[in-house]
C-alpha cells in the first residue's frame, strides 16, 4: 500500500475538502498573511508592555506556540500561550493580549478577551470574523482580519505570520527575514508535495514507516517540543490516529524508564520520531542517540530535521514536514483528513449546557 502514495487518485481520493491543496499552498498563504498584517496599524497601547499573552485554542493557538519560542530566543519580554477560559492572575494593564480565534467564536478565547478588557490589558485580535471581530471593532482594538473558509489547522500561516509581524512592529522582536522563510517553504513544498515520488519524498517515506503504529514524537529541545505538539495534533486530527509528544531532556528523567516494560504494552506496534533542529548541543545530541539505543529493541526510531538558518525557518519547515506526513497517513488509512466528528459532537453537547 505505501507505494500507492505516488498515485494522485489514491492520495486525494478521501480528501474532498482539499486539505492537501491547502497544505501545498502554505508558502503563498504565509505571503498573503504578511501582506494582510502590514495593512494594519498598531497604536501605542500595544507597545512597551511587561508581558505578552496569546489567548487561543486548538489550531488557532498553534501560531502562539511558535511566537513564544521566538520570544524565548530573540525577545526580552515574557510570552505565554493561554488555552483556557480564565486568564492568569498577572494579566493587567501592563499586558498585551493577542486574541487568536480563526472562526472568531471560540468560547474560551472570547471569555479570555472579556477578562482582558476588564483588567485593562491591550488587545490585538486575529480572526476571520465572528464575535471577536465585533468586539475588536466595538472597542477600537487593532484587528488583523484573515480569510475564512478552511480548517484552522491548515491556517497556520494566517495565524502565525501576523503574530510575528505584529511583535516585530511593536518592538518585542527583532526584524525577521520573511523572504528567506518563504523561499525555504517553497523548496519544502516542492520536495514534500504529491508530485514528488516516494523514493525522493521524505514525508511519504516517513508516513509509510509510521503506518499502523502508535506514534511517539520527541522534540530534541524546547522549541522542537512545541513542533512535536503540532505533529501530535496534526496526526490526531488529519490521520485520526493516536500520537503522543514529549521533550528532551525532560523525558530522560521519567519516560525513558517507562520503556522498561514497554514490550508488555505491545511496543512492537509503536514508532518513535525524534525532531531535530540540527544545531543542538553535543549533550542534547548524545541524549537522543543514547535514548534511541536504549529503546531500539522496543520501538523503531526515526529522525526528522528542520531546514533553514533562522529559528522561524527551522520551526516552520519541521512543522511543514509533519503536516504532509499526517495527510499521507490519512490517505493510507483511507480517512477524510478534514472530518472531525468527535469535536463537533463535543461542541454540540457543551452548547446544550448554556
C-alpha positions as a Markdown table, in Angstrom:
| # | Residue | x | y | z |
|---|---|---|---|---|
| 1 | Unk | 0.0 | 0.0 | 0.0 |
| 2 | Unk | 2.7 | 2.6 | 0.7 |
| 3 | Unk | 3.7 | 2.6 | -3.0 |
| 4 | Unk | 0.3 | 3.9 | -3.8 |
| 5 | Unk | 1.3 | 7.3 | -2.3 |
| 6 | Unk | 2.7 | 8.1 | -5.8 |
| 7 | Unk | -0.9 | 7.7 | -7.2 |
| 8 | Unk | -2.6 | 11.1 | -7.0 |
| 9 | Unk | -6.0 | 9.5 | -7.1 |
| 10 | Unk | -5.2 | 7.4 | -4.1 |
| 11 | Unk | -3.7 | 10.3 | -2.1 |
| 12 | Unk | -6.6 | 12.7 | -2.9 |
| 13 | Unk | -9.4 | 10.1 | -3.0 |
| 14 | Unk | -10.6 | 10.8 | 0.5 |
| 15 | Unk | -9.8 | 14.5 | 0.6 |
| 16 | Unk | -12.9 | 16.2 | -0.8 |
| 17 | Unk | -12.2 | 19.4 | 1.1 |
| 18 | Unk | -8.8 | 19.8 | -0.4 |
| 19 | Unk | -6.6 | 19.8 | 2.7 |
| 20 | Unk | -3.7 | 18.6 | 0.6 |
| 21 | Unk | -4.1 | 21.6 | -1.7 |
| 22 | Unk | -4.3 | 24.0 | 1.2 |
| 23 | Unk | -1.1 | 22.4 | 2.6 |
| 24 | Unk | 0.9 | 22.6 | -0.6 |
| 25 | Unk | -0.3 | 26.3 | -0.8 |
| 26 | Unk | 1.1 | 27.1 | 2.6 |
| 27 | Unk | 4.1 | 29.3 | 1.4 |
| 28 | Unk | 1.7 | 31.5 | -0.5 |
| 29 | Unk | -0.6 | 31.6 | 2.5 |
| 30 | Unk | 2.3 | 33.0 | 4.5 |
| 31 | Unk | 3.0 | 35.6 | 1.9 |
| 32 | Unk | -0.7 | 36.7 | 1.9 |
| 33 | Unk | -0.7 | 36.7 | 5.7 |
| 34 | Unk | 2.2 | 39.1 | 5.8 |
| 35 | Unk | 0.5 | 41.4 | 3.4 |
| 36 | Unk | -2.7 | 41.5 | 5.4 |
| 37 | Unk | -0.8 | 42.1 | 8.7 |
| 38 | Unk | 1.2 | 45.0 | 7.2 |
| 39 | Unk | -2.0 | 46.8 | 6.3 |
| 40 | Unk | -2.9 | 47.1 | 10.0 |
| 41 | Unk | -1.6 | 49.9 | 12.2 |
| 42 | Unk | -0.7 | 49.3 | 15.8 |
| 43 | Unk | -1.2 | 52.2 | 18.2 |
| 44 | Unk | 1.0 | 52.9 | 21.3 |
| 45 | Unk | -1.3 | 50.9 | 23.5 |
| 46 | Unk | 0.2 | 47.7 | 22.2 |
| 47 | Unk | 3.8 | 48.7 | 22.8 |
| 48 | Unk | 6.1 | 48.6 | 25.8 |
| 49 | Unk | 4.1 | 46.1 | 27.9 |
| 50 | Unk | 5.9 | 44.0 | 30.5 |
| 51 | Unk | 4.4 | 40.7 | 29.3 |
| 52 | Unk | 2.6 | 39.2 | 26.3 |
| 53 | Unk | -0.2 | 36.6 | 26.3 |
| 54 | Unk | -1.6 | 34.7 | 23.3 |
| 55 | Unk | -5.1 | 33.5 | 24.0 |
| 56 | Unk | -6.4 | 30.8 | 21.7 |
| 57 | Unk | -7.4 | 27.1 | 21.4 |
| 58 | Unk | -6.5 | 24.3 | 19.0 |
| 59 | Unk | -5.2 | 25.3 | 15.6 |
| 60 | Unk | -5.8 | 28.9 | 16.4 |
| 61 | Unk | -3.3 | 28.7 | 19.2 |
| 62 | Unk | -0.6 | 27.0 | 17.2 |
| 63 | Unk | 0.9 | 30.2 | 16.0 |
| 64 | Unk | 1.2 | 31.4 | 19.6 |
| 65 | Unk | 3.5 | 28.4 | 20.4 |
| 66 | Unk | 5.9 | 29.4 | 17.7 |
| 67 | Unk | 5.8 | 33.1 | 18.7 |
| 68 | Unk | 6.6 | 32.0 | 22.3 |
| 69 | Unk | 9.7 | 30.2 | 21.0 |
| 70 | Unk | 10.8 | 33.3 | 19.2 |
| 71 | Unk | 10.4 | 35.3 | 22.4 |
| 72 | Unk | 12.5 | 32.8 | 24.2 |
| 73 | Unk | 15.4 | 33.1 | 21.8 |
| 74 | Unk | 15.1 | 36.6 | 20.5 |
| 75 | Unk | 12.9 | 38.7 | 22.8 |
| 76 | Unk | 13.2 | 40.5 | 26.1 |
| 77 | Unk | 9.6 | 40.1 | 27.3 |
| 78 | Unk | 7.9 | 37.1 | 28.8 |
| 79 | Unk | 5.4 | 35.5 | 26.4 |
| 80 | Unk | 2.8 | 32.8 | 27.3 |
| 81 | Unk | 0.2 | 30.9 | 25.3 |
| 82 | Unk | -3.1 | 30.6 | 27.3 |
| 83 | Unk | -5.6 | 27.9 | 26.4 |
| 84 | Unk | -8.4 | 28.4 | 28.9 |
| 85 | Unk | -11.4 | 30.5 | 29.8 |
| 86 | Unk | -9.7 | 32.4 | 32.5 |
| 87 | Unk | -6.5 | 34.4 | 32.1 |
| 88 | Unk | -3.6 | 34.2 | 34.5 |
| 89 | Unk | -3.9 | 36.5 | 37.5 |
| 90 | Unk | -0.9 | 38.6 | 36.5 |
| 91 | Unk | -2.7 | 39.9 | 33.3 |
| 92 | Unk | -3.4 | 43.6 | 33.8 |
| 93 | Unk | -2.9 | 47.0 | 32.2 |
| 94 | Unk | 0.7 | 46.2 | 31.5 |
| 95 | Unk | -0.1 | 43.1 | 29.4 |
| 96 | Unk | -0.6 | 42.8 | 25.6 |
| 97 | Unk | -3.1 | 40.1 | 24.8 |
| 98 | Unk | -3.2 | 38.6 | 21.3 |
| 99 | Unk | -6.6 | 37.1 | 20.9 |
| 100 | Unk | -6.5 | 34.4 | 18.2 |
| 101 | Unk | -9.6 | 32.6 | 17.0 |
| 102 | Unk | -9.9 | 31.6 | 13.4 |
| 103 | Unk | -13.7 | 31.5 | 13.5 |
| 104 | Unk | -14.0 | 34.4 | 15.9 |
| 105 | Unk | -16.4 | 32.4 | 18.0 |
| 106 | Unk | -14.2 | 30.2 | 20.2 |
| 107 | Unk | -15.9 | 30.4 | 23.6 |
| 108 | Unk | -12.7 | 30.0 | 25.7 |
| 109 | Unk | -11.0 | 32.8 | 23.7 |
| 110 | Unk | -14.0 | 35.2 | 23.9 |
| 111 | Unk | -14.1 | 34.6 | 27.7 |
| 112 | Unk | -10.4 | 35.5 | 28.0 |
| 113 | Unk | -10.9 | 38.6 | 25.9 |
| 114 | Unk | -13.7 | 39.8 | 28.1 |
| 115 | Unk | -11.4 | 39.3 | 31.1 |
| 116 | Unk | -8.6 | 41.1 | 29.4 |
| 117 | Unk | -10.9 | 44.1 | 28.8 |
| 118 | Unk | -12.0 | 44.1 | 32.5 |
| 119 | Unk | -8.3 | 44.2 | 33.6 |
| 120 | Unk | -7.3 | 47.0 | 31.2 |
| 121 | Unk | -5.0 | 44.9 | 29.0 |
| 122 | Unk | -4.2 | 45.9 | 25.5 |
| 123 | Unk | -5.8 | 43.6 | 22.9 |
| 124 | Unk | -5.0 | 42.8 | 19.3 |
| 125 | Unk | -7.4 | 40.4 | 17.5 |
| 126 | Unk | -6.5 | 37.9 | 14.8 |
| 127 | Unk | -9.6 | 36.3 | 13.3 |
| 128 | Unk | -11.6 | 35.7 | 10.1 |
| 129 | Unk | -14.7 | 37.3 | 11.7 |
| 130 | Unk | -17.3 | 36.3 | 14.2 |
| 131 | Unk | -17.8 | 37.7 | 17.7 |
| 132 | Unk | -14.1 | 38.5 | 18.1 |
| 133 | Unk | -14.2 | 40.9 | 15.1 |
| 134 | Unk | -17.2 | 42.6 | 16.5 |
| 135 | Unk | -15.6 | 43.1 | 19.9 |
| 136 | Unk | -12.4 | 44.5 | 18.3 |
| 137 | Unk | -14.4 | 46.9 | 16.3 |
| 138 | Unk | -16.6 | 48.0 | 19.3 |
| 139 | Unk | -13.5 | 48.6 | 21.5 |
| 140 | Unk | -11.2 | 50.1 | 18.8 |
| 141 | Unk | -8.7 | 47.3 | 19.2 |
| 142 | Unk | -6.3 | 46.6 | 16.3 |
| 143 | Unk | -7.9 | 43.8 | 14.1 |
| 144 | Unk | -6.0 | 41.5 | 11.7 |
| 145 | Unk | -8.8 | 40.1 | 9.6 |
| 146 | Unk | -7.7 | 36.9 | 7.9 |
| 147 | Unk | -9.6 | 34.9 | 5.2 |
| 148 | Unk | -12.2 | 32.4 | 6.3 |
| 149 | Unk | -13.2 | 29.1 | 4.8 |
| 150 | Unk | -10.7 | 26.5 | 5.9 |
| 151 | Unk | -10.0 | 24.3 | 8.9 |
| 152 | Unk | -7.9 | 26.3 | 11.5 |
| 153 | Unk | -5.2 | 23.6 | 11.5 |
| 154 | Unk | -4.5 | 24.4 | 7.8 |
| 155 | Unk | -4.3 | 28.2 | 8.5 |
| 156 | Unk | -1.0 | 28.3 | 10.5 |
| 157 | Unk | 0.4 | 30.9 | 8.1 |
| 158 | Unk | -2.6 | 33.2 | 8.7 |
| 159 | Unk | -2.4 | 32.6 | 12.4 |
| 160 | Unk | 1.4 | 32.9 | 12.9 |
| 161 | Unk | 2.9 | 35.3 | 10.4 |
| 162 | Unk | 0.7 | 38.3 | 11.6 |
| 163 | Unk | 1.6 | 37.5 | 15.2 |
| 164 | Unk | 5.3 | 37.6 | 14.3 |
| 165 | Unk | 4.9 | 40.7 | 12.2 |
| 166 | Unk | 2.9 | 42.5 | 14.9 |
| 167 | Unk | 5.5 | 41.6 | 17.6 |
| 168 | Unk | 8.3 | 43.0 | 15.3 |
| 169 | Unk | 6.4 | 46.2 | 14.6 |
| 170 | Unk | 5.5 | 46.8 | 18.2 |
| 171 | Unk | 9.1 | 46.3 | 19.3 |
| 172 | Unk | 9.0 | 42.9 | 21.0 |
| 173 | Unk | 11.0 | 41.0 | 18.4 |
| 174 | Unk | 13.9 | 42.0 | 16.0 |
| 175 | Unk | 13.3 | 42.1 | 12.3 |
| 176 | Unk | 12.6 | 38.7 | 10.6 |
| 177 | Unk | 13.8 | 37.7 | 7.1 |
| 178 | Unk | 10.4 | 36.7 | 5.8 |
| 179 | Unk | 11.6 | 36.5 | 2.2 |
| 180 | Unk | 14.1 | 33.8 | 3.1 |
| 181 | Unk | 11.4 | 32.0 | 5.1 |
| 182 | Unk | 9.0 | 31.9 | 2.2 |
| 183 | Unk | 11.7 | 30.8 | -0.3 |
| 184 | Unk | 12.6 | 27.9 | 2.1 |
| 185 | Unk | 9.0 | 26.9 | 2.4 |
| 186 | Unk | 8.7 | 26.9 | -1.4 |
| 187 | Unk | 11.5 | 24.4 | -1.6 |
| 188 | Unk | 9.9 | 22.2 | 1.1 |
| 189 | Unk | 6.6 | 22.3 | -0.8 |
| 190 | Unk | 8.3 | 21.1 | -4.0 |
| 191 | Unk | 10.0 | 18.2 | -2.1 |
| 192 | Unk | 7.0 | 17.2 | 0.0 |
| 193 | Unk | 4.1 | 17.5 | -2.3 |
| 194 | Unk | 2.3 | 14.6 | -4.0 |
| 195 | Unk | 4.1 | 15.2 | -7.3 |
| 196 | Unk | 7.5 | 14.3 | -5.6 |
| 197 | Unk | 7.9 | 10.5 | -5.8 |
| 198 | Unk | 8.2 | 8.3 | -2.7 |
| 199 | Unk | 11.9 | 7.5 | -3.2 |
| 200 | Unk | 12.7 | 11.2 | -3.2 |
| 201 | Unk | 9.9 | 12.4 | -0.8 |
| 202 | Unk | 10.9 | 12.1 | 2.9 |
| 203 | Unk | 7.4 | 12.8 | 4.1 |
| 204 | Unk | 5.9 | 10.0 | 2.0 |
| 205 | Unk | 8.7 | 7.7 | 3.3 |
| 206 | Unk | 8.0 | 8.7 | 6.9 |
| 207 | Unk | 4.3 | 8.2 | 6.6 |
| 208 | Unk | 4.9 | 4.7 | 5.1 |
| 209 | Unk | 7.1 | 3.8 | 8.1 |
| 210 | Unk | 4.6 | 5.1 | 10.6 |
| 211 | Unk | 1.5 | 3.4 | 9.1 |
| 212 | Unk | -0.2 | 1.0 | 11.5 |
| 213 | Unk | 1.7 | 2.2 | 14.6 |
| 214 | Unk | 1.1 | 4.2 | 17.7 |
| 215 | Unk | 3.4 | 7.3 | 17.2 |
| 216 | Unk | 5.6 | 9.0 | 19.8 |
| 217 | Unk | 7.0 | 12.3 | 18.8 |
| 218 | Unk | 10.0 | 13.5 | 20.8 |
| 219 | Unk | 11.3 | 17.1 | 20.4 |
| 220 | Unk | 15.0 | 17.5 | 20.9 |
| 221 | Unk | 14.8 | 20.7 | 22.9 |
| 222 | Unk | 12.3 | 23.4 | 23.9 |
| 223 | Unk | 11.2 | 24.7 | 20.5 |
| 224 | Unk | 11.4 | 21.3 | 19.0 |
| 225 | Unk | 8.9 | 20.1 | 21.7 |
| 226 | Unk | 6.5 | 22.8 | 20.5 |
| 227 | Unk | 6.8 | 21.4 | 17.0 |
| 228 | Unk | 6.3 | 17.9 | 18.4 |
| 229 | Unk | 3.0 | 19.0 | 19.8 |
| 230 | Unk | 2.0 | 20.4 | 16.4 |
| 231 | Unk | 2.8 | 17.0 | 14.8 |
| 232 | Unk | 0.8 | 15.3 | 17.5 |
| 233 | Unk | -2.3 | 17.5 | 16.8 |
| 234 | Unk | -2.0 | 17.0 | 13.0 |
| 235 | Unk | -1.7 | 13.3 | 13.4 |
| 236 | Unk | -4.7 | 13.2 | 15.7 |
| 237 | Unk | -6.9 | 15.4 | 13.5 |
| 238 | Unk | -5.8 | 14.6 | 10.0 |
| 239 | Unk | -4.9 | 10.9 | 10.2 |
| 240 | Unk | -7.3 | 10.1 | 13.1 |
| 241 | Unk | -4.6 | 8.1 | 15.0 |
| 242 | Unk | -3.3 | 8.2 | 18.5 |
| 243 | Unk | 0.0 | 10.0 | 18.9 |
| 244 | Unk | 1.9 | 11.3 | 21.9 |
| 245 | Unk | 4.5 | 14.1 | 22.3 |
| 246 | Unk | 7.3 | 14.6 | 24.8 |
| 247 | Unk | 10.6 | 16.6 | 25.0 |
| 248 | Unk | 14.2 | 16.2 | 25.7 |
| 249 | Unk | 15.8 | 16.5 | 28.2 |
| 250 | Unk | 12.7 | 16.0 | 30.5 |
| 251 | Unk | 11.8 | 12.6 | 29.1 |
| 252 | Unk | 15.2 | 11.4 | 30.1 |
| 253 | Unk | 14.2 | 11.9 | 33.7 |
| 254 | Unk | 11.0 | 9.9 | 33.7 |
| 255 | Unk | 9.6 | 8.5 | 30.4 |
| 256 | Unk | 12.7 | 6.7 | 29.5 |
| 257 | Unk | 12.2 | 4.4 | 32.5 |
| 258 | Unk | 8.7 | 3.6 | 31.2 |
| 259 | Unk | 10.2 | 1.8 | 28.2 |
| 260 | Unk | 11.4 | -0.9 | 30.6 |
| 261 | Unk | 8.2 | -2.9 | 30.3 |
| 262 | Unk | 7.0 | -1.4 | 27.0 |
| 263 | Unk | 7.0 | -4.8 | 25.4 |
| 264 | Unk | 4.2 | -5.9 | 27.7 |
| 265 | Unk | 2.2 | -2.9 | 26.2 |
| 266 | Unk | 2.6 | -4.0 | 22.5 |
| 267 | Unk | 5.5 | -1.7 | 21.9 |
| 268 | Unk | 6.2 | -3.6 | 18.7 |
| 269 | Unk | 3.4 | -1.6 | 17.3 |
| 270 | Unk | 4.9 | 1.7 | 18.3 |
| 271 | Unk | 7.2 | 4.1 | 16.4 |
| 272 | Unk | 9.3 | 7.0 | 17.8 |
| 273 | Unk | 10.1 | 10.1 | 15.8 |
| 274 | Unk | 12.8 | 12.5 | 17.1 |
| 275 | Unk | 12.5 | 16.0 | 15.8 |
| 276 | Unk | 15.8 | 17.8 | 15.4 |
| 277 | Unk | 16.8 | 21.4 | 14.6 |
| 278 | Unk | 20.3 | 20.4 | 13.5 |
| 279 | Unk | 22.2 | 22.8 | 15.9 |
| 280 | Unk | 21.6 | 21.1 | 19.2 |
| 281 | Unk | 24.4 | 20.9 | 21.7 |
| 282 | Unk | 26.7 | 17.8 | 21.9 |
| 283 | Unk | 24.9 | 16.7 | 25.1 |
| 284 | Unk | 21.5 | 17.0 | 23.6 |
| 285 | Unk | 22.5 | 15.0 | 20.5 |
| 286 | Unk | 24.0 | 12.5 | 22.9 |
| 287 | Unk | 20.7 | 12.2 | 24.8 |
| 288 | Unk | 18.9 | 11.5 | 21.5 |
| 289 | Unk | 21.5 | 8.9 | 20.4 |
| 290 | Unk | 21.6 | 7.1 | 23.8 |
| 291 | Unk | 17.8 | 7.1 | 24.1 |
| 292 | Unk | 17.4 | 5.7 | 20.6 |
| 293 | Unk | 19.9 | 2.9 | 21.6 |
| 294 | Unk | 18.0 | 2.1 | 24.8 |
| 295 | Unk | 14.6 | 1.8 | 23.1 |
| 296 | Unk | 15.7 | 0.3 | 19.7 |
| 297 | Unk | 14.7 | -3.2 | 20.7 |
| 298 | Unk | 11.2 | -2.0 | 21.5 |
| 299 | Unk | 10.4 | 0.7 | 19.1 |
| 300 | Unk | 11.9 | 1.7 | 15.7 |
| 301 | Unk | 13.3 | 5.2 | 15.9 |
| 302 | Unk | 13.2 | 7.7 | 13.1 |
| 303 | Unk | 14.6 | 11.2 | 12.7 |
| 304 | Unk | 13.2 | 14.3 | 11.1 |
| 305 | Unk | 15.3 | 17.5 | 10.7 |
| 306 | Unk | 14.5 | 21.1 | 10.1 |
| 307 | Unk | 15.8 | 23.3 | 7.2 |
| 308 | Unk | 16.9 | 26.9 | 7.0 |
| 309 | Unk | 19.0 | 29.2 | 9.1 |
| 310 | Unk | 16.7 | 31.3 | 11.3 |
| 311 | Unk | 14.7 | 29.9 | 14.1 |
| 312 | Unk | 11.4 | 30.8 | 12.3 |
| 313 | Unk | 12.6 | 28.8 | 9.2 |
| 314 | Unk | 13.6 | 25.8 | 11.3 |
| 315 | Unk | 10.3 | 25.7 | 13.2 |
| 316 | Unk | 8.1 | 26.1 | 10.2 |
| 317 | Unk | 10.0 | 23.7 | 7.9 |
| 318 | Unk | 9.9 | 21.0 | 10.5 |
| 319 | Unk | 6.2 | 21.7 | 11.2 |
| 320 | Unk | 5.5 | 21.6 | 7.5 |
| 321 | Unk | 7.2 | 18.2 | 7.3 |
| 322 | Unk | 4.7 | 16.8 | 9.9 |
| 323 | Unk | 1.7 | 18.3 | 8.1 |
| 324 | Unk | 2.5 | 16.3 | 5.0 |
| 325 | Unk | 3.2 | 13.1 | 7.0 |
| 326 | Unk | -0.3 | 13.4 | 8.6 |
| 327 | Unk | -2.0 | 13.8 | 5.2 |
| 328 | Unk | -0.2 | 10.9 | 3.6 |
| 329 | Unk | -1.1 | 8.8 | 6.7 |
| 330 | Unk | -4.7 | 9.8 | 6.2 |
| 331 | Unk | -4.5 | 8.5 | 2.6 |
| 332 | Unk | -3.0 | 5.2 | 3.8 |
| 333 | Unk | -5.8 | 4.8 | 6.4 |
| 334 | Unk | -8.4 | 5.8 | 3.9 |
| 335 | Unk | -9.9 | 8.6 | 6.0 |
| 336 | Unk | -11.1 | 12.1 | 5.2 |
| 337 | Unk | -8.5 | 14.4 | 6.8 |
| 338 | Unk | -10.9 | 17.2 | 7.2 |
| 339 | Unk | -13.6 | 15.3 | 9.2 |
| 340 | Unk | -13.6 | 15.9 | 13.0 |
| 341 | Unk | -16.8 | 14.3 | 14.1 |
| 342 | Unk | -15.7 | 13.9 | 17.7 |
| 343 | Unk | -15.0 | 17.6 | 18.1 |
| 344 | Unk | -18.3 | 18.6 | 16.6 |
| 345 | Unk | -20.1 | 16.1 | 18.9 |
| 346 | Unk | -18.4 | 17.6 | 22.0 |
| 347 | Unk | -19.3 | 21.1 | 21.0 |
| 348 | Unk | -22.9 | 20.2 | 20.5 |
| 349 | Unk | -23.1 | 18.6 | 23.9 |
| 350 | Unk | -21.5 | 21.6 | 25.5 |
| 351 | Unk | -23.8 | 24.0 | 23.8 |
| 352 | Unk | -26.8 | 22.3 | 25.4 |
| 353 | Unk | -25.4 | 23.3 | 28.8 |
| 354 | Unk | -25.7 | 27.0 | 28.1 |
